[in-house]
């Protein structure tokens, strides 16, 4: 590949020359967003669509988008006007012949993308980079039939393009180093946070995020709680911006279900990616979420807010004992210093005695199993929280043999130290711990298989889907051996390969290492 597209400064950085033409094929939401981004960065932009009415609408949207940047003070009025003037439209692919980079944002269909790139290859110059905005299709497969497959790269932007920082730069088997580096540096120059990933199904984000939806759906299928209650736990205790059910409603169940099915088949029916019958039913009914007015929730003027089922106010027991130490016990001790007068501390397994109940942080066993193992019927388990010290909500599960009086003692004490208490059915690892453990497990496999490195993985999940913490950083905070024990206990409960432990997670936990300490091979 020649270097005609690069000036000396851009070459040192590896980015596309700002004077180079960037062509965008597809004038939908993603295409318009990418076009605006490139134009504001200084490129001449050609937006292609075969439909004239679509291009007219796209230009209107682009001008409004640029004007919003001006109004918010992100760019000057002069720069906004120049950016808008740099955008032209074309209905013929032949008009893209002088492009230095073409980014396609067409239908998520392998054959459609293959055919498009074959046509483009006959039009553009030899050194033009062909980039696909695919969210999960193989870059290797897209490029396979081309004369110059080494110039094909994935540039997966996230919606909305202007707001989301992440760009996954995807390397197929044939993608050249200079092509990938140019895509990466160009995304960075455009103000994005690029990460490298190999072309494997789902890349980083769509693969690692699957457990967030899958475990939520499984919890619902096993009647752990209502969608609103589980969502509240994941938001208010887990720190996620949205719970799994409201997020699937926002994405659209047709899209989310299609990605899950694609992942399932792409990984040869690996049970980790098994689609949910619940979501299949929603798709069949056309209850697609916000865009159809109904999904797990109802939307529209007449809809009512879904009620989170929290425990009624209970009386706080008079005597509290803290035994041992872990993140829950430590935070609870600090929170209770001012609100609970009578308390004592003892050594031993990390639990809290509240009246006639024992509370403990979940380790993946059910409360009933934990009660049997401890020989104490009145056992109540507490779910993981991102920060027990500041969290306003915790989820709990009670052992089958736990008395109503003991459960009220546990609830009353948790409420007294400032928690809203949401009870879930007694299932392994409750909601946050279970989901985080599975996110960590998938993330560990992604790194172990060389799809990306640890830093890029955590950055991708924070910037691509707004997770409160990267999964591998979260694993280090909780403790890798703790995560491994949780997964082992879930696996023993279900007896399914779905919960098998990642070899890398197992290795590091066995060696007492953290992900931040691991140097790779």
N, C-alpha and C positions, 0 to 999 in steps of 0.2 A: 504493500500500500504506500503510495507516495505521500509527501508532506505538504502538498499544495494548499491544504486547507488551514495551515497553521502559520501564524506570524511568530516572530522570535519569542515574544513574551508568552503567547499561548503555548508554544512548543515546550517551553520550560515547565509549564504547568500541565501540559498534556491536553489542554482543553481546545475545543473547536474555536477557530477564529471568530470573534464577534461579528465580523463582516460577512461570514459565510451564510448562505441561505439554508434555513431549516424548513423543510416541508413536513406538514402534518396531514396524514391521510385519515379522514374521518372527522366529521364536525359535530359529534355528540359532546356530552359534558366533558369527558376526558380530553378529547381532541382540542376543544376550545380552551380548556385550562392549560394544556401544554403549549398551545400557540401563544397565549397571553404571556406565559412565563418566558418563552424564547424571545418574544418581541420586546418585552421590558428589559431583557438582558442585552439588547442591542442587535439582535439578528433580524435580517429581512425574513419574513415568514410567508410561506405560501400555504394556504389552507385548502385542501382538496376534498371535494365531495361531488358525486355525480348529480346530486339534486340541487338545483339552483335555489329552491325555497329554503333548503337546509342551510345553505351558505349565507343567505340573507339574514336568517335568524341568528346564525353563529356570529356574524359580524356585529349585529346589534348587541348580543351578549358580551362579546369581547370589549366593545367600547364602554359598556356599562361597567365591566370588570375593571378596566383601566381607570375609569373615572372614580370608582370606589377607592382605588389605591391613592389617587390624588387627594380625595376628600379626607382620607385617613392620615395623610401626610407621609405616606411611604415613598412617594415619588413627587417631583414637582409637576406643576401643570404643563410646563414646557416638555418635560420628559414624557409625560402621559400622551401629549399630542404627537410626539415623535414616535412613540411606541405604536400608537394606533395607525400612523401613516406607514409604518413598516409592514403592515399586514395586507396581503392581497389574497385573492381567491382564484381557484382554478377548477374546472370540471373535467379537464383532460389530464391524465397522468403525464402526457408528453410535456406539459408545462412545468414539470418538476425536474427537467433535465439539468439545471444548473445547481441543484441542491448539494450541499456538503453533507447533510444528514437528513434522512427521512425517518420520521417516527410514525408508525401506524397505530391507530386507535380504532380499529374496526371490530367486527363481531368476533367473539371469543370462539373461533372455529378454526381448527388446524388447516383444513383444506382451503378455506377462504384466505387465510394469511399466506399460505404457500403460493397460491395462485397470484396474489397481489405482489409478492416479492419477485416472482418470476417475471411479471410484467415490468416491475420497476427496474430489474436488472438490465433490461433491454433499453431503458430510457436514460438512467443516470450514469455519471462518470464512473470510471473504475475505482476511484478512491472514495466514493460516497459511502458513508456508513448507513446501514439499514438496521433500524432499531424497532423492536416490537414492544408494545406496552402490555403484552399478555400478562395475566395475573397468575397463570399456572401451566400454560402449554409449554412443551419442550422446545427450547431454542434450537437444539440439535435437530429435531424433526422439522422445524420450520425451514431451516437452512439447507437441509440434506440434498435437495434436488437442484440447488443453485450452482452456477459455474464458479462463484467465489463465496463459498459459505463462511470463509474466515472473517468477512466484514459484517456478519449478522450478530447482533447482540440484543439482549433484553434490557429495556429500561422501563421497569414497572413503577409507574407513579401511583400515588394513592389519592383517593377522592375525599374531599375536594382538593384539587391539585395545588391551589394557592395556599391552602392552610396546612396541608400535611407535608412534613419535612422529608420523609423517607423516599428514597428511590432505590429499588433493588436492581443492581447492575448484574445481569445474568449472562454467564459464559456457557455457551454450548461447547461441544467437543471440538468443533472447528474454529471457534472464535479466536481471533488473533489477540496477542497481548496489547498491541497498539489500539485496536478497536475497543477493547474493554476499558483500557486506560483513558482513552478519549471520552468515552461515554461517562465514565466515573468523574473525570475532571470537569466535563461540561456540566453535569448535574450539580457539582459543587459550586461552579462559577455562577450557576443560576440560583444559588442560595439554598440548595437542598442538602440533605445529609445522605450521601450515597453509601451503600454497602455492597460488597461483592458476594455473589452466591453462585454455586454451580447450578446447571440446568437439571434439577431433579423435581419431581412433581410437587407443586405447591411452593417451591423455592424455600424461603425462610418463613415469612409471616403466615401464609395460608396453610402451611404444614404445622407449624408450632401452635397456631391458634386453634386447631381442630378440637383439642380436649376442652377448651373453654365452652364450646357449644355442646360437644358430645357428653361431657359429664353432667352439664345442666339438664340436658334432655333425659339422660338416664335417671338422674335424681327425680325428675318429674314423673317419669314412667313408673318409678317405684314408690311414688306418692310420698316423697320426702317432705314436700311442702308445696304451697301454691307458687305459680310463677312470680307473683309480686313479692312474696316472702323470700324466695331464693334470690331474686334480683336485689332486694334490699340488703341481704346478708353479703352478697358479693360486692355491692357498692360501699356500704357503710362499714363493714368489717374488713373486707378484702381490699378496699381502696380502688377498685376498678371504676372507670368512669361510667360504665353502664353494665347492668347485669346481663346474663346470656340471653334471656328471653326478649328484653327490650332491644338488645342489640340485633338479634335475628330479625325482629320486626322492622328495625330500621334498614337493615341490609336488604331485606326481602327474602322470603322463604324459598322462592323459586331459585334465586341466585345462590343462597347459602346451601340449599339442598343439592343443587347441581354441582357445586364445588366439592361437597362432601362425597357425592357419588363418584365424581371424577377421581378424587384422591383414593377412594376405596378400590376402584378398578385399576388405577395406575400402580398401586402397591400390591396388586394381585390378591385382593380381598383380605388384607391384613385387618384383624379384628379391631385394631386401634381406631380405624377409620370407618367402622360400620355405621351406615346411615340409620336414622331413627324413624320408626314407624309413625311416631307422633308428627314429625315434620312432613313425612310423606302424606299424611292425612290432610294437613293444612294446605299443602300444595294442590292436592286433588280437589279440595273444596274451594280453591282460589282465595283462601284466606292468607294473603301474602304479606300481611303486615301493614305498615303505615300507608303504602301506596294503594292498597285496596280497601283501607278503612277497617280492616280486621285481621288480626293474627292471634298471638297469645293475648293481646289486649284489643279493645275496641277504640277507634279513633273517630273524631268528628265532633260537631257541636253538641250532640246529644249523649256522648259517651261519658261515663262516670269513672273517676279515678279508681284503680284497683286497690283493694284494701290489703295492707300488710298485716298479717295475723301475728301480733305480739302478745306476750303473756300479760295477764292482768296484774295489777300492782299487788304485791304480797308483802307480808311483814318480815322485816329483817331479824334473823335470830340474834340472840344476845351474845353468844360466844363463837369466836372465829379463831381457828388455828391454821398457821401457815407451816407446811412441812416441805423441806427441800427447796429447790429453786429451779425455775425455768422461766422463759419469757412471760408466760401467763401469771405464774405465782409472783414473780418480781413486780410486774406492773400492778397486779391486784393489791399487793402489799402497799405500794406507794399510793394508789388511789384510795385506799381505805384508812390511811393514817388519820385523816381528819373526821371521817364519817363514822368510824367504828371505834368505840372506846375500849371494849374488852377483846383483846386478842393475844395470841401467844405464838411463838415460833418453835419449831422442832426440826430435827434432822430426819432424813429418810427420803422415800420416793416423792417427787414433786406433786403434791396434792394440797387441797385446801379443805378443811373441815368447817362447814357452815351449819351450825345446829346439828341436825341428825343426818346431814348429807355430806358426801365427799365429792368435790369437784376436781377434775383433772383435764389437762389439755389432751385432745385426741392424739392417739398414736396409730390410727388406722383400724384398731379393733372396734367393734361395736361397744356401746355402753354395757350391754348385757354380758358380752364376753369378758370385758374388763372387770365387771362386778364379780363374775364367777372366778376369774383368775385371782382377784384380790381377796375374795371371800367376804365381800361387803356389798350387800344388796342395794343400798341407797346410793348408788353411783350416778353422777351426772357428768357428762363430758362436755367440754367447751371446744368450739371450733377455733381454727387459726384466725388471727387478725393481722393486718399489715403492721399495726402498732397498737398493742393492747393498752398503752398508756393514754392515747388520745382517742381511740375508737369510741363511738357512742353506741355501738350495737355489737352484740355477740350472739352467735347461734349455739344452742345446746341440744343434747339428746339425753334422754333418761333411760336407764336400764329397765327392762320389763318388770323386774321385781322391786323397783324403787317405789317407796310409798308416796302417796300424795303429799303427806306432811313434809317429808324430806325434800321432795321436789320444790315445794313452796319455800322451804328454807333456802335452798340454793338460788331460786329466782329472786327472793326477797333480798338476799345479800348482794347479788349482782346488780339489782336495781338500786340498792342503797349506795353503791359506789359509782353510779352514773351510767350504767348500761341499759339500753333497751334490749330485752331478751326475746329472741325468736326461737321457738322450739321446732326442731326438725325431727322427722322419723329416725329411729335408731338404725342408721346405715353406716357402713365403714367410712371413717374420715370426714363425715359430715359434708359440708359444701366447699368452703374456702380451702381447707387442707387437702381435700381430695383433688380439687381442680388444680391447685398450685403444684402438687406432687406430680400430676400427669403432665402439666406444662413443662416442668423441670425435666421429666423423663424424656419427653419428645425432643426438647431442646438439647439434651445430652446426646441423644442419638444423632441429631443433625450435625453437631460438632464432631462426634465420633466418626461419622461417615464422610467428613471433609467437605460438607456442603458450604460451610463458612466457619469463621473463627468465633471465639467466645465474645469478644468485644462487639463484633458486628451483629451477632445474634441478639444480644441484650439491647443494643441500640435499635435494631429493627423492631423489636417488640414494643419498646417504649415509644418510638417515633412513628411507627406504622399503625399500631392499634392502641396507642395511649395507655399501655399497661403501667401501673404505678411503680413497677420495678422490673428490671429484666429478669427472666426466669432463673438464670444461672446465678445472678447476684442474690436473688431471693433464696435459692438453695443454700448459698453460703451463709446467709443470715439465719436461716432455720437450722442448718446443720445437715450435711449430706447423709450422715448415718441416720438421722431422724427421718429424712425423706425416704431413704431406702427401707427403713422399718415400716413406714406408713404403706408404701407400695407392696411390701411383702405381706402385710396383714390384709390389705384389700384383695390381693391375689389369692390368698388362702381362703378368704370368705367366698369369692366367686368361682375360684378354680378355673380362671380364664386366662388365655395368653394375652389378652388385651392389656393386662396390668403387669406384664413381664418387665423386669428391671433392666434399664440400659446398661450395657457392658461398661461404658465409661463411668457412669454414676456408681456402679458397683465397685469398680476398680479404685476410684478416688476415695470412696467411703471406707473401703477396706484398708487403704493406706493412710487414712487420717488426713487427706489433702482436701483443699477447697478448689473450686473452679478457678478462682483468681490466682492460685498458686501453680496451676497446671501449665506446663510449658509445651505440651503437645508431644509429638513423636520426636 
